[in-house]
Amino acid sequence: MRKKFAQEVGFLPPVVHIRDNLELPPNTYVLSMKGAEIGRAEAQPGKWLAINPGQVSGELQGTQTQDPAFGLPAVWIDANQREHAQVYGYTVVDASTVIATHLNHLLHRHSPEMLGRQEVQRLLDKMGDDQKRWSKK
């Protein structure tokens, strides 16, 4: 994910650290940057998130929620409803994909805050190294 972000934005984001926090409600995760919360949502292990992209042809039974990355209406469903949801037109993803997509969205949204003086200096140093290699060819 970090390499993909770097290809898209131009610099490598900080390493992501995962910590368990027993003070959070079950299945809740929090995404923080520099100690400040930038995102919070639930991920239901063993379930699938059926995201309504705007035009679906039926209703699903499950826990109503919102897609944490884009705010679209969604439903946590059991695995046995997955194909049914896809036929109705829902985008269906597993819990780990929900978290990864949410993280990627927040990294892009907060990328200006991650590009500080040190990161710019690293980019300039790399450009200088690349320039030296090109001039030797």
Z-matrix of the N, CA and C atoms (Angstrom, degrees):
N
C 1 1.445
C 2 1.534 1 110.24
N 3 1.342 2 117.46 1 -40.70
C 4 1.464 3 120.03 2 -178.59
C 5 1.526 4 111.08 3 -65.05
N 6 1.347 5 116.51 4 -39.92
C 7 1.464 6 119.60 5 179.67
C 8 1.528 7 110.85 6 -66.04
N 9 1.329 8 116.39 7 -41.46
C 10 1.468 9 120.32 8 178.22
C 11 1.528 10 109.93 9 -61.45
N 12 1.324 11 116.34 10 -43.99
C 13 1.464 12 121.07 11 177.84
C 14 1.532 13 109.75 12 -59.56
N 15 1.331 14 116.87 13 -45.41
C 16 1.467 15 120.95 14 -179.26
C 17 1.529 16 111.19 15 -61.41
N 18 1.327 17 117.09 16 -38.49
C 19 1.463 18 120.06 17 177.90
C 20 1.524 19 111.15 18 -66.03
N 21 1.322 20 116.61 19 -36.11
C 22 1.463 21 120.94 20 -177.37
C 23 1.525 22 112.73 21 -79.18
N 24 1.338 23 117.22 22 -39.08
C 25 1.460 24 121.48 23 -170.89
C 26 1.531 25 112.45 24 -104.89
N 27 1.330 26 117.00 25 -29.94
C 28 1.455 27 119.32 26 176.78
C 29 1.512 28 115.53 27 110.51
N 30 1.323 29 118.01 28 -4.30
C 31 1.460 30 120.03 29 175.53
C 32 1.523 31 109.40 30 -148.05
N 33 1.327 32 115.12 31 155.58
C 34 1.457 33 121.73 32 -178.30
C 35 1.522 34 109.87 33 -81.26
N 36 1.337 35 117.76 34 126.20
C 37 1.473 36 119.08 35 178.65
C 38 1.523 37 110.29 36 -73.69
N 39 1.325 38 117.77 37 166.18
C 40 1.463 39 120.27 38 177.56
C 41 1.530 40 110.96 39 -61.42
N 42 1.318 41 115.22 40 158.43
C 43 1.461 42 121.48 41 176.55
C 44 1.528 43 108.83 42 -64.04
N 45 1.317 44 116.22 43 140.40
C 46 1.463 45 121.63 44 178.73
C 47 1.524 46 108.48 45 -90.30
N 48 1.324 47 116.18 46 129.43
C 49 1.462 48 121.89 47 177.46
C 50 1.520 49 108.74 48 -108.32
N 51 1.327 50 116.01 49 136.90
C 52 1.464 51 121.03 50 178.55
C 53 1.518 52 108.14 51 -112.23
N 54 1.332 53 115.28 52 125.68
C 55 1.463 54 121.28 53 178.79
C 56 1.517 55 109.24 54 -130.23
N 57 1.319 56 114.95 55 141.00
C 58 1.458 57 119.88 56 175.30
C 59 1.521 58 108.45 57 -80.98
N 60 1.311 59 116.90 58 140.25
C 61 1.458 60 121.30 59 179.09
C 62 1.523 61 108.21 60 -134.61
N 63 1.320 62 115.45 61 104.18
C 64 1.460 63 120.56 62 -177.31
C 65 1.524 64 112.86 63 -70.04
N 66 1.332 65 117.81 64 -9.45
C 67 1.466 66 120.89 65 177.90
C 68 1.530 67 112.40 66 -79.87
N 69 1.322 68 116.82 67 -14.79
C 70 1.469 69 120.49 68 178.56
C 71 1.525 70 110.07 69 -80.12
N 72 1.323 71 117.13 70 150.17
C 73 1.467 72 119.57 71 173.75
C 74 1.535 73 110.11 72 -61.06
N 75 1.331 74 117.49 73 157.58
C 76 1.471 75 120.06 74 178.75
C 77 1.530 76 111.48 75 -54.50
N 78 1.326 77 115.40 76 140.05
C 79 1.471 78 124.70 77 176.41
C 80 1.527 79 114.18 78 66.77
N 81 1.324 80 117.73 79 9.90
C 82 1.465 81 121.13 80 178.45
C 83 1.523 82 109.14 81 -94.35
N 84 1.317 83 115.78 82 140.19
C 85 1.461 84 120.43 83 172.91
C 86 1.523 85 108.58 84 -127.86
N 87 1.330 86 114.78 85 152.97
C 88 1.459 87 122.11 86 179.43
C 89 1.520 88 107.47 87 -125.53
N 90 1.319 89 116.82 88 135.42
C 91 1.458 90 122.67 89 174.52
C 92 1.523 91 107.44 90 -108.00
N 93 1.332 92 115.23 91 124.22
C 94 1.466 93 120.78 92 -177.31
C 95 1.517 94 109.97 93 -123.47
N 96 1.328 95 114.61 94 152.57
C 97 1.455 96 120.87 95 174.98
C 98 1.523 97 107.52 96 -136.53
N 99 1.313 98 115.37 97 125.51
C 100 1.468 99 121.47 98 -178.43
C 101 1.531 100 111.00 99 53.34
N 102 1.337 101 115.85 100 38.71
C 103 1.454 102 121.43 101 176.84
C 104 1.515 103 115.72 102 83.56
N 105 1.323 104 118.18 103 -6.35
C 106 1.470 105 121.26 104 -178.71
C 107 1.531 106 110.18 105 -105.94
N 108 1.308 107 115.77 106 136.63
C 109 1.462 108 120.68 107 178.45
C 110 1.527 109 109.86 108 -69.16
N 111 1.341 110 115.89 109 127.01
C 112 1.465 111 120.40 110 177.28
C 113 1.527 112 111.88 111 -116.00
N 114 1.324 113 116.70 112 -10.03
C 115 1.457 114 119.91 113 178.61
C 116 1.514 115 111.17 114 -164.29
N 117 1.329 116 115.57 115 148.67
C 118 1.468 117 121.80 116 178.90
C 119 1.522 118 107.14 117 -150.74
N 120 1.320 119 115.67 118 137.67
C 121 1.467 120 119.98 119 178.06
C 122 1.525 121 109.15 120 -163.11
N 123 1.319 122 114.85 121 -178.04
C 124 1.459 123 121.73 122 175.82
C 125 1.518 124 109.13 123 -115.09
N 126 1.323 125 115.18 124 145.51
C 127 1.458 126 122.05 125 172.75
C 128 1.524 127 106.54 126 -130.42
N 129 1.302 128 116.54 127 124.25
C 130 1.462 129 122.05 128 -176.02
C 131 1.533 130 109.71 129 -96.43
N 132 1.338 131 117.72 130 101.05
C 133 1.470 132 119.82 131 179.62
C 134 1.529 133 111.02 132 -57.64
N 135 1.318 134 115.45 133 137.81
C 136 1.457 135 120.54 134 179.32
C 137 1.518 136 114.31 135 81.47
N 138 1.310 137 117.42 136 -3.35
C 139 1.476 138 121.43 137 178.47
C 140 1.529 139 108.66 138 -112.68
N 141 1.310 140 114.79 139 172.57
C 142 1.459 141 122.24 140 179.70
C 143 1.516 142 108.56 141 -123.20
N 144 1.331 143 115.73 142 141.60
C 145 1.459 144 119.93 143 177.20
C 146 1.523 145 108.18 144 -95.66
N 147 1.331 146 115.46 145 116.93
C 148 1.466 147 121.84 146 176.52
C 149 1.524 148 107.01 147 -96.25
N 150 1.334 149 115.69 148 110.63
C 151 1.464 150 122.07 149 -175.19
C 152 1.526 151 109.03 150 -98.36
N 153 1.314 152 115.79 151 129.59
C 154 1.459 153 121.66 152 179.58
C 155 1.534 154 108.50 153 -87.16
N 156 1.344 155 117.45 154 108.56
C 157 1.465 156 119.84 155 -179.03
C 158 1.523 157 113.51 156 -77.32
N 159 1.339 158 117.16 157 -0.67
C 160 1.464 159 119.61 158 176.57
C 161 1.505 160 114.45 159 130.09
N 162 1.319 161 117.11 160 -29.27
C 163 1.466 162 119.50 161 -178.90
C 164 1.521 163 109.12 162 -138.72
N 165 1.324 164 116.21 163 90.62
C 166 1.460 165 120.53 164 175.92
C 167 1.522 166 108.51 165 -111.92
N 168 1.325 167 115.27 166 157.25
C 169 1.466 168 118.87 167 -174.35
C 170 1.524 169 113.97 168 -102.63
N 171 1.337 170 117.59 169 9.39
C 172 1.456 171 118.71 170 179.31
C 173 1.512 172 112.32 171 -167.13
N 174 1.315 173 115.58 172 167.68
C 175 1.467 174 122.78 173 179.26
C 176 1.523 175 109.53 174 -97.37
N 177 1.327 176 115.96 175 154.02
C 178 1.463 177 121.75 176 178.12
C 179 1.519 178 110.22 177 -121.55
N 180 1.329 179 115.67 178 148.92
C 181 1.458 180 121.42 179 173.84
C 182 1.522 181 108.04 180 -87.34
N 183 1.308 182 116.86 181 133.89
C 184 1.454 183 120.56 182 178.59
C 185 1.511 184 110.57 183 161.28
N 186 1.309 185 115.49 184 -166.10
C 187 1.460 186 121.95 185 -179.19
C 188 1.524 187 109.40 186 -91.63
N 189 1.321 188 116.45 187 114.03
C 190 1.466 189 121.77 188 -179.68
C 191 1.530 190 109.70 189 -68.18
N 192 1.329 191 116.01 190 140.09
C 193 1.460 192 121.82 191 179.56
C 194 1.525 193 108.55 192 -159.54
N 195 1.319 194 115.64 193 -165.19
C 196 1.467 195 122.24 194 173.58
C 197 1.514 196 108.14 195 -127.88
N 198 1.320 197 115.88 196 146.31
C 199 1.455 198 120.62 197 171.93
C 200 1.526 199 106.96 198 -62.95
N 201 1.349 200 118.28 199 123.04
C 202 1.464 201 119.13 200 -174.27
C 203 1.527 202 114.64 201 -67.65
N 204 1.309 203 118.16 202 -26.18
C 205 1.462 204 119.64 203 -177.95
C 206 1.524 205 112.24 204 -77.99
N 207 1.313 206 117.37 205 -43.44
C 208 1.462 207 120.22 206 -171.36
C 209 1.525 208 114.46 207 -120.02
N 210 1.329 209 117.16 208 -2.76
C 211 1.458 210 120.84 209 175.87
C 212 1.518 211 115.41 210 75.73
N 213 1.321 212 117.29 211 13.47
C 214 1.465 213 120.10 212 179.67
C 215 1.525 214 110.56 213 -75.25
N 216 1.337 215 117.80 214 150.63
C 217 1.459 216 119.86 215 176.28
C 218 1.530 217 109.85 216 -62.51
N 219 1.325 218 115.49 217 141.62
C 220 1.460 219 119.76 218 -176.76
C 221 1.523 220 109.84 219 -151.35
N 222 1.329 221 114.97 220 167.41
C 223 1.461 222 122.12 221 -179.97
C 224 1.526 223 108.19 222 -139.88
N 225 1.337 224 116.33 223 129.78
C 226 1.467 225 119.94 224 171.04
C 227 1.518 226 107.13 225 -79.20
N 228 1.332 227 116.64 226 123.01
C 229 1.466 228 121.25 227 -176.12
C 230 1.523 229 110.39 228 -124.09
N 231 1.331 230 115.50 229 162.45
C 232 1.459 231 121.43 230 173.66
C 233 1.522 232 109.40 231 -77.19
N 234 1.326 233 115.36 232 159.38
C 235 1.459 234 121.37 233 -178.09
C 236 1.527 235 112.42 234 -58.38
N 237 1.328 236 117.31 235 -32.54
C 238 1.466 237 119.57 236 -177.66
C 239 1.535 238 112.93 237 -70.52
N 240 1.329 239 118.42 238 -9.54
C 241 1.474 240 121.83 239 177.70
C 242 1.531 241 112.51 240 -99.88
N 243 1.317 242 116.11 241 -3.23
C 244 1.463 243 120.80 242 -172.68
C 245 1.537 244 112.77 243 -56.94
N 246 1.321 245 116.87 244 -53.54
C 247 1.469 246 119.76 245 -178.70
C 248 1.525 247 111.26 246 -63.02
N 249 1.310 248 116.24 247 -39.86
C 250 1.463 249 121.89 248 178.22
C 251 1.540 250 109.98 249 -58.27
N 252 1.336 251 115.79 250 -44.82
C 253 1.467 252 121.07 251 179.90
C 254 1.524 253 111.16 252 -62.86
N 255 1.325 254 116.81 253 -40.87
C 256 1.463 255 120.21 254 179.42
C 257 1.526 256 111.28 255 -64.88
N 258 1.329 257 116.36 256 -39.04
C 259 1.469 258 120.24 257 177.68
C 260 1.531 259 110.25 258 -62.98
N 261 1.322 260 116.89 259 -36.77
C 262 1.468 261 121.50 260 178.00
C 263 1.533 262 112.86 261 -71.22
N 264 1.325 263 117.11 262 -14.33
C 265 1.459 264 120.33 263 178.58
C 266 1.515 265 115.58 264 105.32
N 267 1.321 266 117.38 265 7.16
C 268 1.463 267 121.03 266 177.33
C 269 1.526 268 109.88 267 -75.84
N 270 1.317 269 116.67 268 150.49
C 271 1.455 270 122.60 269 168.02
C 272 1.522 271 105.76 270 -89.84
N 273 1.328 272 117.39 271 123.56
C 274 1.459 273 121.12 272 -172.70
C 275 1.527 274 110.03 273 -116.48
N 276 1.342 275 115.95 274 124.07
C 277 1.464 276 121.40 275 -178.90
C 278 1.528 277 110.04 276 -135.32
N 279 1.337 278 115.17 277 155.98
C 280 1.461 279 119.35 278 178.51
C 281 1.530 280 110.41 279 -83.27
N 282 1.328 281 116.02 280 171.54
C 283 1.466 282 121.21 281 -174.29
C 284 1.526 283 112.41 282 -61.83
N 285 1.334 284 117.73 283 -39.86
C 286 1.467 285 118.86 284 -178.93
C 287 1.526 286 111.29 285 -66.22
N 288 1.322 287 117.49 286 -34.56
C 289 1.465 288 120.92 287 177.04
C 290 1.524 289 110.80 288 -68.35
N 291 1.327 290 116.95 289 -35.69
C 292 1.468 291 121.06 290 176.63
C 293 1.526 292 109.53 291 -59.34
N 294 1.331 293 116.70 292 -47.89
C 295 1.468 294 121.01 293 -178.74
C 296 1.525 295 110.37 294 -65.53
N 297 1.331 296 117.40 295 -45.64
C 298 1.465 297 120.91 296 -178.80
C 299 1.526 298 111.56 297 -62.34
N 300 1.325 299 117.26 298 -41.39
C 301 1.465 300 121.01 299 178.96
C 302 1.522 301 110.68 300 -66.50
N 303 1.327 302 116.90 301 -41.09
C 304 1.463 303 121.50 302 178.25
C 305 1.530 304 109.72 303 -61.85
N 306 1.333 305 116.21 304 -46.72
C 307 1.464 306 120.79 305 179.13
C 308 1.524 307 110.89 306 -60.77
N 309 1.326 308 117.44 307 -46.77
C 310 1.461 309 121.22 308 -179.93
C 311 1.529 310 111.25 309 -60.11
N 312 1.328 311 116.41 310 -43.11
C 313 1.468 312 121.14 311 178.67
C 314 1.535 313 110.72 312 -60.70
N 315 1.337 314 116.32 313 -44.48
C 316 1.466 315 119.95 314 -178.84
C 317 1.529 316 111.76 315 -70.08
N 318 1.338 317 117.49 316 -35.15
C 319 1.465 318 119.86 317 175.89
C 320 1.527 319 110.15 318 -60.43
N 321 1.325 320 116.88 319 -44.31
C 322 1.463 321 119.64 320 178.56
C 323 1.530 322 111.33 321 -64.99
N 324 1.318 323 116.55 322 -43.55
C 325 1.462 324 120.57 323 -178.45
C 326 1.532 325 111.32 324 -63.11
N 327 1.324 326 116.77 325 -36.92
C 328 1.461 327 120.97 326 -175.83
C 329 1.532 328 112.98 327 -101.88
N 330 1.317 329 117.88 328 12.44
C 331 1.464 330 120.18 329 -177.68
C 332 1.531 331 113.61 330 -58.24
N 333 1.336 332 120.07 331 -36.09
C 334 1.472 333 117.80 332 177.93
C 335 1.534 334 112.86 333 -60.68
N 336 1.325 335 116.59 334 -31.79
C 337 1.463 336 120.26 335 179.58
C 338 1.526 337 111.91 336 -74.12
N 339 1.326 338 117.36 337 -20.38
C 340 1.466 339 121.13 338 -178.98
C 341 1.521 340 112.13 339 -88.90
N 342 1.324 341 117.73 340 -16.09
C 343 1.460 342 121.14 341 -177.14
C 344 1.524 343 109.20 342 -93.81
N 345 1.319 344 114.58 343 87.88
C 346 1.454 345 120.73 344 179.84
C 347 1.518 346 111.58 345 -100.27
N 348 1.320 347 115.52 346 -170.73
C 349 1.459 348 121.63 347 -178.14
C 350 1.529 349 112.19 348 -59.32
N 351 1.332 350 117.29 349 -42.88
C 352 1.465 351 120.29 350 -179.00
C 353 1.527 352 111.40 351 -63.88
N 354 1.322 353 117.14 352 -41.33
C 355 1.460 354 120.72 353 -179.95
C 356 1.530 355 110.62 354 -66.01
N 357 1.328 356 116.67 355 -40.45
C 358 1.467 357 120.12 356 177.64
C 359 1.525 358 109.88 357 -64.19
N 360 1.331 359 117.57 358 -41.26
C 361 1.461 360 120.96 359 178.78
C 362 1.526 361 110.60 360 -61.95
N 363 1.335 362 117.62 361 -42.33
C 364 1.468 363 120.98 362 177.43
C 365 1.524 364 110.93 363 -60.95
N 366 1.338 365 117.04 364 -42.19
C 367 1.461 366 120.40 365 178.07
C 368 1.530 367 111.01 366 -62.93
N 369 1.328 368 116.74 367 -42.47
C 370 1.466 369 120.49 368 178.59
C 371 1.523 370 111.34 369 -65.10
N 372 1.337 371 116.66 370 -41.25
C 373 1.467 372 120.53 371 177.79
C 374 1.523 373 110.69 372 -61.88
N 375 1.325 374 116.74 373 -42.51
C 376 1.460 375 120.67 374 179.28
C 377 1.523 376 110.49 375 -64.92
N 378 1.330 377 116.55 376 -39.90
C 379 1.462 378 119.34 377 177.71
C 380 1.523 379 110.37 378 -62.18
N 381 1.338 380 116.54 379 -39.77
C 382 1.459 381 120.39 380 178.17
C 383 1.514 382 111.69 381 -63.70
N 384 1.337 383 116.75 382 -42.58
C 385 1.466 384 120.99 383 177.49
C 386 1.522 385 110.71 384 -63.04
N 387 1.326 386 116.82 385 -43.14
C 388 1.463 387 120.90 386 178.67
C 389 1.525 388 110.59 387 -63.24
N 390 1.328 389 116.73 388 -40.66
C 391 1.467 390 121.31 389 179.91
C 392 1.526 391 110.48 390 -62.05
N 393 1.337 392 116.68 391 -41.52
C 394 1.468 393 120.69 392 178.38
C 395 1.523 394 110.68 393 -62.47
N 396 1.331 395 117.26 394 -42.82
C 397 1.464 396 120.85 395 179.51
C 398 1.520 397 110.90 396 -64.46
N 399 1.324 398 117.43 397 -41.90
C 400 1.461 399 120.76 398 -179.12
C 401 1.528 400 111.36 399 -66.61
N 402 1.324 401 116.91 400 -37.25
C 403 1.469 402 119.50 401 -177.48
C 404 1.525 403 111.61 402 -72.30
N 405 1.341 404 118.30 403 -21.03
C 406 1.466 405 121.52 404 178.29
C 407 1.519 406 111.94 405 -80.14
N 408 1.328 407 117.53 406 -16.55
C 409 1.478 408 120.43 407 -176.78
C 410 1.489 409 111.76 408 -79.45
